[in-house]
């Protein structure tokens, strides 16, 4: 008769327990086939809207009673290199069957993986047990990654914007500030630079300080129509 191994039972229990303790606004989905990643978690806000935050999960489980030994997870070297090259963060999760506790830590992409070894040890600590603190750590990690991604995307848009400006033969006075009434101190929005405030404006130029910039930017009249006044 077919018989389930203890390891298969542990793997199933780790999935059940991890899914159970996740915040109700998070969704865990299995990944098949499994190449060192067991699932992906998508984070939704309290209203059920997608936040855009996702992280990958590698589930581990053990019957080891000695917690200091249980928290030393052996990973394949190839798996570690794989984690370092994945764009999304990888949360290594351990189900400790004796205590019925979940421990977890994000895989550090800067971790040094020993060369010429088939395996290496990824260590968790007693402070890595799943709780409000770890949930906050996940939120902070995803918020940081989103800000970095948004910043990189914005910088690319700005680069393309200025490149287009250089290639275009605009008449600096072709579009005076007639249609868009912009005044010093009014809040504005720009498709590329985001939201900001007008610092000064004449018929010949406009200076705006955007919320995501540390410097002011100058615009010629040909660009005035790109602004939308949001509020004074």
C-alpha positions in Angstrom: 0.0 0.0 0.0 1.3 3.5 -0.8 2.4 5.4 2.3 3.1 9.1 2.8 6.5 9.9 4.1 7.0 12.0 7.2 8.7 14.7 5.0 5.6 14.9 2.8 3.4 15.3 5.9 5.6 18.0 7.2 5.5 19.9 3.9 1.8 19.7 3.8 1.6 20.9 7.4 3.9 23.8 6.7 1.7 25.0 3.8 -1.4 24.8 6.0 0.1 26.6 8.9 1.7 29.3 6.9 -1.5 29.9 5.0 -3.4 30.0 8.3 -1.3 32.7 10.0 -1.1 35.0 7.0 -3.1 38.3 7.5 -6.6 37.9 5.9 -5.7 40.5 3.3 -2.8 38.4 1.9 -3.2 35.6 -0.6 -0.9 32.6 -0.9 -0.7 30.7 -4.2 1.3 27.5 -4.8 3.9 27.6 -7.5 4.3 24.5 -9.7 6.6 23.1 -10.7 8.7 23.8 -7.7 12.2 25.0 -8.6 13.2 26.2 -5.1 10.1 28.4 -4.7 6.9 26.9 -3.2 4.6 29.8 -3.6 4.0 33.5 -4.0 2.1 35.8 -1.6 0.2 38.8 -2.9 -0.6 41.6 -0.4 -3.9 43.3 -0.6 -5.0 46.3 1.5 -7.9 46.3 4.0 -10.4 47.3 1.3 -9.4 44.3 -0.9 -7.5 46.3 -3.4 -4.2 45.0 -4.7 -1.2 46.9 -3.3 1.2 45.7 -6.0 3.3 44.0 -3.3 4.4 40.4 -3.8 7.0 38.1 -2.4 8.1 34.6 -3.0 8.1 31.8 -0.4 10.3 28.8 0.2 8.7 26.5 2.8 10.8 24.3 5.1 9.7 22.0 7.9 11.4 20.0 10.6 10.8 17.6 13.5 14.0 18.7 15.2 13.2 19.5 18.8 16.3 21.5 19.6 15.3 25.0 18.2 18.9 26.3 17.8 19.6 23.3 15.5 16.2 23.5 13.8 16.8 27.1 12.8 19.9 26.2 10.8 18.4 25.5 7.3 20.6 23.8 4.7 20.0 25.1 1.2 21.6 24.1 -2.1 24.2 26.5 -3.4 22.4 26.7 -6.7 19.2 27.6 -5.0 20.9 30.4 -3.1 22.3 31.8 -6.3 18.9 31.5 -7.8 17.4 33.5 -5.0 20.0 36.3 -5.5 19.0 36.7 -9.1 15.2 36.7 -8.6 13.7 40.2 -8.8 11.0 39.6 -6.1 12.2 39.1 -2.5 12.3 35.5 -1.2 11.0 34.7 2.3 12.5 31.5 3.7 9.9 30.0 6.0 10.4 27.2 8.6 7.6 25.3 10.3 8.8 23.9 13.6 6.5 20.9 14.2 7.4 20.5 17.9 6.3 24.1 18.8 3.9 24.5 16.0 5.6 27.8 15.3 6.5 29.5 12.0 9.9 31.3 11.7 10.8 33.3 8.6 13.5 35.6 7.2 14.0 37.3 3.8 16.9 35.9 1.9 19.6 38.6 1.8 20.7 39.1 -1.8 24.1 40.3 -0.6 24.8 37.1 1.4 28.1 35.4 0.6 27.6 31.9 -0.7 30.6 29.6 -0.3 32.2 28.5 -3.5 32.9 24.9 -4.4 30.2 23.7 -2.0 27.0 22.0 -2.9 25.1 23.3 0.2 25.3 26.1 2.7 23.5 27.0 5.9 20.9 29.8 6.1 20.4 30.7 9.7 17.3 32.0 11.4 17.1 33.3 14.9 14.7 32.9 17.8 13.4 36.4 17.0 12.3 35.4 13.5 9.1 33.8 14.7 6.0 34.9 12.9 4.2 37.7 14.6 3.2 41.4 14.3 6.8 42.4 14.1 7.5 40.1 11.2 4.4 41.2 9.4 5.6 44.8 9.7 9.0 43.8 8.4 7.3 42.4 5.3 5.3 45.6 4.7 8.4 47.7 5.1 10.4 45.5 2.7 7.7 45.7 0.0 7.2 49.4 0.5 11.0 50.0 0.1 11.1 47.9 -3.1 8.1 49.7 -4.5 9.7 53.1 -3.8 13.0 52.0 -5.5 11.1 50.6 -8.5 8.9 53.8 -8.8 12.0 56.0 -8.5 13.9 54.0 -11.2 10.8 54.2 -13.5 10.4 58.0 -12.9 14.1 58.6 -13.6 13.8 56.7 -16.9 10.7 58.8 -17.9 12.6 62.0 -17.0 15.6 60.9 -19.1 13.3 60.2 -22.1 11.5 63.5 -21.6 14.8 65.6 -21.7 16.0 63.5 -24.7 12.8 64.4 -26.5 13.2 68.1 -25.6 16.7 68.1 -27.1 15.5 66.5 -30.3 12.5 68.7 -30.7 12.7 72.1 -32.3 10.3 74.0 -30.1 9.8 77.7 -30.4 10.4 78.9 -26.8 7.5 81.4 -27.2 5.1 79.3 -29.2 2.9 78.6 -26.3 2.7 81.4 -23.9 1.0 81.0 -20.6 -2.4 81.7 -22.0 -4.5 78.6 -21.7 -3.0 77.3 -18.5 -3.1 79.9 -15.7 -0.2 79.1 -13.5 0.8 81.3 -10.6 3.5 81.3 -8.0 2.6 79.0 -5.1 -0.1 76.9 -6.9 0.1 73.2 -6.8 0.6 71.4 -10.1 0.8 68.0 -11.6 3.0 66.8 -14.5 2.8 63.4 -16.2 6.5 62.9 -16.0 7.7 64.8 -12.9 4.6 64.2 -10.7 3.2 66.7 -8.2 4.9 69.9 -7.1 4.5 73.6 -6.6 5.2 76.6 -9.0 8.0 78.7 -7.5 8.0 81.4 -10.2 6.5 82.0 -13.6 6.7 84.7 -16.3 5.9 84.7 -20.0 9.4 83.4 -20.7 9.9 80.6 -18.1 8.5 78.6 -15.2 10.3 77.2 -12.2 8.7 74.3 -10.4 9.8 72.3 -7.3 8.4 68.7 -7.5 7.8 66.7 -4.3 10.2 63.9 -5.4 13.0 66.3 -6.3 15.6 68.0 -4.2 16.0 70.7 -6.9 13.9 73.1 -8.9 13.3 72.6 -12.6 13.0 75.2 -15.3 10.5 75.0 -18.2 10.0 77.2 -21.3 6.6 78.4 -22.5 6.4 75.6 -24.9 6.0 73.2 -22.0 3.5 75.2 -19.9 0.5 73.3 -21.3 2.0 70.1 -19.8 1.0 71.2 -16.4 -2.3 70.7 -14.6 -3.2 73.0 -11.8 -4.4 70.9 -8.9 -5.1 73.4 -6.2 -3.9 76.9 -5.1 
